[in-house]
Amino acid sequence: MSDTGQPLVSVSLVTYNGIRWVDACLDSVIAQTHRPIEVIVLDNGSSDGTPDRVAARAGAGSALKLIRSTENLGFAAAHNRVIDVAKGAFVCLLNQDVILDPGFLAGAVQAFEADPGAAAVQGRLYRLGPGLERTTTFDTTGLQMHRNRRIVSRGQGQEDVGQFDQPGLVFGADGPAPVYRAVALRDVTVPRAGGRTEVLDEDFFMYKEDVDLAWRLLLFGWHAAYVPSAIAWHARGAGASAMSTIGLARERQRLPSWIKCRSWTNQRWMQVKNELAPLVGRDFGHILWKEVRALAFLAAFETRCLSAFPRFVRGLPAARRKRAYVMAHRRRDANEMAAWFDR
């Protein structure tokens, strides 16, 4: 607790060739009404001048610190490095293409203080246009997990007509700007081979690591709160969608093959790590039908992604080791988890 009586919030910003966004993002962080904050930027080996732009804003007495990496560690590993040194009671894992409303962190902290069981806060995120226009089209109001294990960003692509005005619980906080309770992150930290630990799964590199963390937090007895007063805008380029199957297929066609392949692998590792047998049995038909369709789609339209199978197999031993730890420490059983998998 600071001299002002308010908890410190750490903002972890991972950048990679994000010079077109970083100034607006950092301006919005510095403009937060909540104090105190610390801002830690880890640059993942950018080649477009991003770290120099950030360094120009850091200096003596600044709340902004820069960590330079000579290589791209990946989204998960980079945030883990910052989490290791963050001092805040709460930690915001921020994408470089996000602009926060000035009251974003204040709204999150208020929600945490009102709900001791909340491990994560999900804000009301809208789409950010290509010219940094702030739209009223939803980007996400939280992660939603279906019984077939399809993950969607709730509300994505919908116009705001008041349908998400009420706070409530969600499966988890979506990746662009989740805020976490630091003690909850420490509670669900998993050991890696070689003696290190991780909050976000570093084998994922990027994509689905937020869903994996959300699932683990639920298994350990925590929950995520949707807070509509915490507003932000995100220039989403790829990710889960709540759109129709046809619309989703069209969106996927615009994604690079490596993103689709990594997302496919990470989804299956995540299920290996976190599934509970009774729920798999309950939802087996839903899961099987989704997998059959996914494999048929890969075989027909995305043959390059067939290379994801060897990568998935190579990563299975590590996923199983992590599963053993999660299952040994979880606090919720299948009956308690069932309600989080809807439709």
N, C-alpha and C positions, 0 to 999 in steps of 0.2 A: 504494500500500500504506500502511495506517495505522500508527500507533505500536504497535498490537496485533499487527501482522504479518498482519492479515486484509484482504482487498480491500474497498473501499467498494462498497456496492450502492445504486443509486438506485432509488427507487420513484416511478413516474409514475402519479398517480391523477387521472383526468379525471372531474369531477362535473357533473351536470346534474339539477337538481331531485331530488337524492338524499338528502334529509334523513332519510328513514326508515332508511337504511342507513349513512350516513357515519360515525356514531360507532362502530358495531361494527366497520366496516372499518378505521378508523384505530386503534382499540384493538388490533386484531389485528396491525397493522403495527408499532406501537410495542412490542408484546410479543415481537417476533422475537428469538430467541436470538443470531442473527448480529449482530455489530457490527464495523465501523460501517455505518450506513445514513443516507441522506438521503431525505426524503420531500417531493416537490414536487407540490402539488395545483393543477391548473388548473381553475377553475370556468368552465363554458361558458355564462355568462349566466343562472344559475339565478334563479328568482323565488320560491322557497319558503324562503329563509333559509339555504340550504346554505353559501354562502361566509362568512356571518357566524358560523355554527357552527364552520367550519374555522378562521377567523381567531381565534376565542376560544382555540383550542388552540395557535396559533402565537405566537411571541414571542421575546424575547431569549434566546439560548442554546438555543432549540428546534431539533431536527432537521427540523422541519416548516416549509415555506415555501408561501405561497399566491400564486398568480397569478390575478388576476381578468380575465375577458374580458367585455366588454359585449355581445358577440354569441355565438351558438352557432357556433363554428368547425368543429364536426364532430369525431367521435372521432379520425380520422386526423390532421387538422391540429393538434389540441390536443396529442396525444401527441408529434407532431413538434416542437412548440415546446419541450416539456419535454426531449426527447432532445437538442435543440440546447444546452441549458444544463446537462444532467446531468453530473456529474463522476465517476460510478461506473465501475468496471471491468465491472460487470454492471448491467442495467437491467430492472426488472420493470414491465410495462405493466399496470396493475391496473384492473379494473372496480370501480365504486363498490358493487356488490352482491355483493362477495366477502368472505369471512372466511378468513384464513390461519391454519393451525396454527402454533404458535410456532416449529417447526423448519422451516418451509417454505423460507425463504431459505437457511438453513444447508445443507439437502439439495441445493438447486440449486447453490450455490457448490461444494460437494464434488464434484458431478457435473462441473461445468465444469473443475475443476482436474484431474480424472482423465481428461478427454477433450478435448484441445486442438482437435479438429476440430468440437466441438459449438458451433453458433451459438446454439442455443435449448434451453431445458429446459422440458418439459411435465410438470406435476405430476399427482398423482392427485386429481381434482376430483369432489366429490360434490354432490348437489342441496342447496340451502339452502331450507328451508321458509318459508312466508309469515310465520311468527312467529319467523324466524331459527333454526328447528330444524335441527340438523345430522344429516342422514340418511345412510344407507349406500347410497343409490341413486346410481349414477354420473351425473355431468353430462358429463364428458369425460376421456379419457385420451390425447387427441391427435387431430390431424387425419388423416383417411384419405381418399385420393383414388382413386376407381374409374376404370376404363378409359373409361367414358362421361362422365367429368369431374364426376360427382356427388361432392360433398364431404360427409362425415359426421363427427360427433364420436364417436370410437370409444368404444363401451360405453354411450353415453347411454341412460338409462332402465333399464339393467340393475341388478339387485341385486348387491352385491359378495359373491361366493362364492369369491374367490381367483383369478379368471380373469385379473386384471391385476396380479398380485403381482410379476412379474419385470420388471426394467428392460429397455429395448431402444430401437430407433430407430423413429420415426414420421415421416410425411410432413412434419409441422410442428407447432408449438405453437399450441394453440387460444387464442382471444381473451381469455377472462376473466382469466387471470393468467400470461401467458407471461413467461419471464425470458430475456433475450438477452445475449450477449457484446457489449460496446460496440464492439469493433474489427470485429466481423462486421457490425453495423449500419452502421458507417461504410463498410465495404467494398462494401455493396450499395446505398448511397445513389444515387439517380437524379436527374439535373438536371431542373428544371421550366422552363417558359417564363418569361422575365423574370429569369433569373439565380439563382433560388432552387433549393434541392434538397429532396428528400423521402425519408424512409425508408418510411413508410406512404403509400399513394397518396391524396393529398388530393382527387382528383376522385371517389373513392369516397364521401367524406363519412363514411359508416359502413357496415358489413357487407361481408364478404369481404376486407377489407384485410389480415387476418391470414393468410388463405390465399394471397393474392397475394405477401405477404412470404415465406411459407414456400417457395413455388415458386421465387422468385428466389434465396433462400439456397441451395437445392439446385442451381440452375443455376450458381451461383458457386462450388460445390464444398464448401459447408458441409453440416451435417446437424443434426437435432433429436433430443434424447434424452428418452425417457420415464423419469421418476424417481419410482417409487411412494412413496418416503419423503417427498416434498414434497407435503403434503396441504392441501387447501383446500375450501371450500364455496361454491357459486355459485347465486344465485337467478335462473336463466336464464328470460328471458321470451320469447326468440325465437332462432332459429338453426338450424344443421344438426342433423340427427337420424339416428340409426342404426335408427330404428324401421321398421316395415313401410310399404309404399307407401300403404296405406289409412290407417294411423295418421298418416303424414306429411301426407296430404291433409287430414285432419281438423284437424291442428295448424295448417296453413296458413290454414284458414278463420277461425281466431281472430286472425290477424295483420292489422294495418291495411294498407290497400292501398298506402300509400306505402312501407312496408317491403318488401312483395313486389315492387313495381316497381323499387325501388333495388337489391334483391338480384339481380333478373334482369339488370339492366343491368351491374352490377359483375361478375357472373359472366362475361359475354361480353367485357367489356373485359379482364378478367384473362386469358382464353384468347388474346385478340389479342396481349397483351403477352408471353406466356410459352411458347406452344406451339412445339414443334419439328416440322417437316414430316414426318419419318419416323414419328414417334409418332402424328401425326394420321392418316397413311395406315394404320398398323397398326390403329388403333382407330376408323377412320372409321364402320364400321357401328354400333358402340356409341354413338358421339357423335351420329350422325344420328338413331338411334331415340329417344334421349333428347330431342333438339331437337324432333322431330315431336310427341312426347307433350306436351312443355312448351307448344308453340304451340297444340296442340289444347285443352289445359287452360285456357290463357289465353282462347282464343276462346269456350270454353263456360262458364267459371265466373268468370273474372277479367278481364272486358273492360276495366275501368279501367286495367289494366296494359298495355294496348296503347299507352298514351301513353309507355311506356318506349322504344319504337322510335325516335322522334325524338331523345330524349336520348342513346340509344346512338350514333346516327349523328353527332350533334354532337360527341360525345367521341372519335370514332374518330381524328381527326388527332393528338390528344394521346397516345392509346394507342399509335399507330404510332410516334411519336417516342420514346416510352419503350421500345418494343420494340426499336428500332434500337440504343439504348444497351445494353439487356440482352443482346441477341444479340452485340454487339461485345465484351462483357466476360465472357461466360459461360465457365466452365471445364469444364463437363460436356457430353458429346455425347448423342445420342439413345440410344445403347446403354447409357450409364451411367444415364440417367434412366428407362429403361423399367421397372425394377423397382419404382419408386415408384407406379406406376399399376396397382392390382391388381384382380382380378375383373372 
